[in-house]
Amino acid sequence: VQVVESGGGLVQPGGSLRLSCAASGFTLDYHVITWFRQAPGKEREGVSCINWRDNSTYYQDSVKGRFTISRVNAKRMVYLQMNSLKPEDTAVYYCAATESLAPVTTGPPRSFDYWGQGTQVTVSS
């Protein structure tokens, strides 16, 4: 089982980044894929998620209208397009997967089965 994130980096406020999450080694059909982030000294929080089966999505209020989550089934990839980035978006971003009967879920983090290693996003001028 592997979950691998990529696409983080340093960007100026107002800029954009696209994070990618590649999942392999498990059946995705009944899973929700969630992007979490964790800033220094803060708890890990769910930012956005997508249901692999029915494409339901969820966004945390702080990112609504700025972030877009999407998937490409054939490639087993989930993307997080982040626009209009703010310094408060600075964090390590993690991709995680959990089998779920609910259309969407962002936690608790301990309920997620598979995690990537994280990718750093820094928004600074």
Buried (B, 14 or more C-beta within 10 A) or exposed (E): EEBEBEBBEEBEEEBEBBBBBBBEEBEBEEBBBBBBBBBEEEEBBBBBBBBBEEEEBBBBEEBEEBBBBEBEEEEBBBBBBBBEBEEEBBBBBBBBBBBBEEBBBBBEBEEBEBBBEBBEBBBEE
